[in-house]
């Protein structure tokens, strides 16, 4: 399995503890949430069979938390699990 690093922008107006808890509980515990110039985003490092699978599962988790993705993949760095050893 590979680890994929990518960023999704989301429609989170305020970064509250409750919003962060919802993201964590929905499965976004492999991402770091940030906010810059009024835009909320999550930097993910997610393991999956493919980049598409990683992004699709992250979008589903964001939606489970009650948010929408407003911008797709900002960057992508693909690392093989074997390369991390």
Backbone bond lengths (Angstrom), bond angles and torsions (degrees), N, CA, C in turn:
res aa  C-N    CA-C-N  psi(-1)  N-CA   C-N-CA  omega(-1)  CA-C   N-CA-C  phi
1 X - - - 1.455 - - 1.524 108.10 -
2 X 1.325 116.26 144.69 1.462 122.26 -179.93 1.516 111.23 -103.97
3 X 1.316 115.32 158.69 1.457 122.47 175.05 1.522 107.77 -108.78
4 X 1.320 116.53 127.78 1.463 122.40 -177.35 1.525 109.51 -116.45
5 X 1.308 116.09 134.13 1.459 122.46 179.05 1.517 108.08 -110.53
6 X 1.341 116.49 126.02 1.462 121.11 -178.77 1.521 109.11 -157.15
7 X 1.316 115.79 164.54 1.462 122.24 -177.16 1.516 109.91 -123.68
8 X 1.338 115.93 134.01 1.459 122.27 173.99 1.522 108.96 -119.48
9 X 1.324 117.61 133.59 1.462 121.86 171.65 1.520 107.43 -86.49
10 X 1.338 116.74 141.07 1.468 120.78 -177.89 1.519 110.29 -130.03
11 X 1.326 116.20 165.16 1.462 122.65 -176.06 1.532 113.49 -90.99
12 X 1.313 118.13 44.26 1.466 122.24 -179.87 1.526 108.59 -90.09
13 X 1.335 116.61 111.99 1.461 121.22 -176.46 1.527 112.04 -69.56
14 X 1.319 116.71 -41.09 1.466 121.18 179.47 1.521 109.23 -133.01
15 X 1.311 115.93 142.46 1.457 121.14 179.16 1.526 108.46 -91.75
16 X 1.326 115.86 83.65 1.461 120.84 -179.87 1.524 109.90 -97.11
17 X 1.329 116.15 163.19 1.464 120.12 176.43 1.527 110.68 -59.53
18 X 1.336 116.78 -38.90 1.465 120.54 -179.25 1.530 110.59 -64.57
19 X 1.319 118.08 -41.38 1.461 121.62 179.42 1.532 110.43 -65.94
20 X 1.314 116.74 -42.69 1.462 120.88 178.96 1.527 110.97 -64.68
21 X 1.340 116.81 -39.46 1.469 120.91 176.89 1.521 111.08 -61.99
22 X 1.344 116.92 -41.75 1.475 120.22 179.05 1.523 110.79 -62.07
23 X 1.323 116.88 -42.30 1.468 119.95 178.66 1.527 110.79 -63.33
24 X 1.319 116.34 -45.48 1.461 120.77 -179.60 1.532 110.98 -60.75
25 X 1.335 115.81 -47.31 1.465 120.77 -177.76 1.531 112.06 -67.92
26 X 1.331 117.44 -24.35 1.468 120.89 179.83 1.527 112.33 -83.02
27 X 1.342 116.67 -5.89 1.455 119.41 176.96 1.514 115.20 113.00
28 X 1.324 117.26 7.36 1.468 121.11 -179.74 1.526 111.95 -90.49
29 X 1.324 116.51 28.61 1.464 121.18 -178.06 1.529 112.44 -74.60
30 X 1.327 117.35 -3.59 1.463 121.33 175.99 1.529 111.39 -102.92
31 X 1.329 115.62 20.53 1.457 120.33 -179.86 1.519 111.58 -130.67
32 X 1.325 114.80 155.21 1.469 121.48 175.03 1.515 107.88 -109.41
33 X 1.323 116.11 124.77 1.456 121.67 -177.74 1.522 108.76 -90.69
34 X 1.324 115.54 138.07 1.450 120.88 177.99 1.513 110.82 -144.70
35 X 1.329 114.66 173.51 1.464 120.74 179.11 1.515 107.33 -147.36
36 X 1.342 116.45 131.49 1.460 121.58 -179.92 1.524 108.77 -146.26
37 X 1.320 116.41 127.56 1.472 121.98 179.18 1.528 112.04 53.67
38 X 1.329 116.56 39.15 1.453 121.77 176.97 1.515 115.27 80.72
39 X 1.319 117.92 4.81 1.463 121.64 -179.41 1.526 109.46 -111.30
40 X 1.332 115.89 124.21 1.462 121.04 176.50 1.526 108.78 -89.63
41 X 1.325 115.93 143.45 1.457 120.10 -178.36 1.518 109.87 -149.10
42 X 1.316 115.07 162.88 1.458 121.73 174.92 1.521 107.69 -129.56
43 X 1.326 116.03 124.04 1.461 122.20 172.57 1.523 106.76 -91.52
44 X 1.316 116.16 112.68 1.459 121.39 -178.72 1.519 111.43 -98.80
45 X 1.312 115.65 147.64 1.461 122.86 162.22 1.519 104.80 -128.67
46 X 1.322 115.36 99.84 1.456 120.94 -169.33 1.522 110.84 -121.97
47 X 1.324 115.74 136.41 1.460 121.27 176.51 1.522 109.25 -88.10
48 X 1.337 114.75 135.34 1.464 120.76 179.54 1.524 108.59 -165.03
49 X 1.318 115.51 171.20 1.464 120.98 177.77 1.527 111.68 -71.63
50 X 1.355 117.28 -30.58 1.461 121.12 -178.96 1.520 109.13 -147.86
51 X 1.333 116.06 164.37 1.466 120.14 176.14 1.524 110.30 -60.73
52 X 1.334 116.64 -42.30 1.467 120.23 179.58 1.519 111.04 -59.02
53 X 1.330 117.74 -43.74 1.470 121.12 178.33 1.526 110.82 -62.54
54 X 1.331 117.24 -40.67 1.467 121.08 -179.35 1.520 110.74 -64.19
55 X 1.331 116.85 -46.30 1.465 120.78 -178.62 1.518 110.77 -67.23
56 X 1.324 117.46 -44.54 1.465 120.67 -179.61 1.521 111.38 -61.18
57 X 1.331 117.99 -41.67 1.469 119.37 -179.72 1.524 110.76 -69.64
58 X 1.318 117.97 -34.62 1.462 120.62 177.31 1.528 110.71 -66.28
59 X 1.321 117.08 -42.07 1.471 120.51 177.75 1.529 110.05 -61.34
60 X 1.319 117.34 -43.82 1.482 120.49 177.92 1.523 110.73 -59.78
61 X 1.338 117.19 -42.27 1.464 120.33 -179.40 1.528 111.42 -66.43
62 X 1.324 117.34 -40.38 1.468 121.14 176.89 1.525 109.60 -60.66
63 X 1.323 116.82 -43.55 1.464 121.03 179.55 1.523 111.67 -66.58
64 X 1.342 117.63 -36.99 1.478 120.91 176.40 1.520 110.55 -60.28
65 X 1.325 116.85 -31.46 1.466 121.38 -179.70 1.530 111.77 -79.92
66 X 1.329 117.25 -5.57 1.460 120.77 177.32 1.516 114.17 96.15
67 X 1.320 118.12 14.89 1.466 122.17 179.60 1.519 109.69 -117.15
68 X 1.326 115.41 165.16 1.461 121.70 176.46 1.519 109.47 -118.36
69 X 1.305 115.91 148.32 1.462 121.16 174.08 1.520 107.12 -81.61
70 X 1.330 116.04 127.46 1.469 120.45 -178.13 1.519 112.72 -101.89
71 X 1.309 115.96 -18.17 1.460 120.22 179.09 1.516 107.67 -148.96
72 X 1.314 115.25 139.68 1.452 119.93 -175.64 1.512 114.36 -75.65
73 X 1.273 114.80 -154.79 1.456 123.05 -174.55 1.525 109.56 -60.81
74 X 1.328 114.82 122.24 1.461 120.42 178.96 1.517 111.18 -85.42
75 X 1.287 116.74 -39.52 1.461 121.71 179.73 1.507 108.41 -152.47
76 X 1.294 116.35 161.24 1.456 118.57 178.66 1.517 109.74 -145.69
77 X 1.280 114.22 131.53 1.451 121.33 174.96 1.517 106.08 -128.86
78 X 1.285 116.79 121.64 1.458 120.96 -176.39 1.521 108.10 -104.97
79 X 1.332 115.42 125.32 1.456 121.42 178.48 1.517 108.82 -125.58
80 X 1.273 115.94 130.03 1.450 120.25 175.01 1.520 109.11 -74.73
81 X 1.306 116.77 144.70 1.466 120.30 177.74 1.514 109.88 -58.30
82 X 1.317 117.61 -37.66 1.468 121.36 -179.54 1.516 111.75 -66.30
83 X 1.320 118.25 -31.24 1.466 121.96 -179.86 1.531 111.64 -70.92
84 X 1.324 117.72 -20.88 1.474 120.98 -177.99 1.505 112.07 -81.59
85 X 1.313 118.98 -11.36 1.467 122.20 -178.11 1.498 111.66 -70.25
